[in-house]
Amino acid sequence: MDSSPWAFILVLPRAEPYLRRMPYIPSSDRPVYDPQIKQLAESLARQPADRRKGHANYVITQILRKAWGVDRADNESYSSYADIIGTLECAKLELYRRRLAAYEDTAIDKHGDL
């Protein structure tokens, strides 16, 4: 077994089917957001690929700043920024676990492991 601090990356298990649910928001709450998400996603998709990352960064940052109220200087706090960063980190990990890990598993099945 590799003793490097990154060895765990090489042995991550595949996500089990029972983990393939998004438990964080009830499906009944999603219609409030879905039309706006669709509109934002379509707007971002129309951007040239080399500009899309910057536009997505702007949109995500503005949504979170406004949702936590830190777009107003008198409402800024370390706690709010920590909450925002924690939310981003969890979203990143969820995207990796739900989408990229499955893609990597498919690529390993198709092309063989390292």
VENZIWO-V817716 format. One record per residue. OMEGA is omega in degrees with one decimal (NA if undefined). Layout:
omega
OMEGA
OMEGA
//
This chain:
omega
178.3
-179.0
179.4
-179.5
-178.9
-176.6
-178.2
-179.6
-176.6
-174.8
178.0
178.3
174.6
178.6
177.3
-178.5
-178.0
178.2
-172.5
176.9
176.2
-173.4
-167.4
-178.5
-180.0
-179.3
178.9
178.5
-173.1
-179.1
177.2
-174.6
-169.5
179.7
179.8
176.6
178.9
-179.6
177.6
-179.7
178.1
177.6
178.8
-178.8
179.3
179.2
174.1
-175.6
-176.9
179.0
-173.7
-179.3
179.9
178.9
178.7
178.3
178.8
-177.1
-178.7
-179.7
-178.6
178.6
-177.2
178.3
-178.3
-179.6
179.6
177.8
-177.8
173.0
174.5
-175.8
-178.1
-178.1
-179.6
174.2
176.5
-178.0
179.5
178.4
177.2
176.6
-180.0
-179.3
176.7
177.7
178.3
-179.7
179.2
177.3
178.1
-179.3
178.3
177.8
178.6
-175.0
-173.5
-173.2
-173.8
179.2
178.1
177.2
178.7
178.1
178.6
179.1
177.2
178.5
-176.3
-171.2
-176.6
-179.1
178.4
NA
//
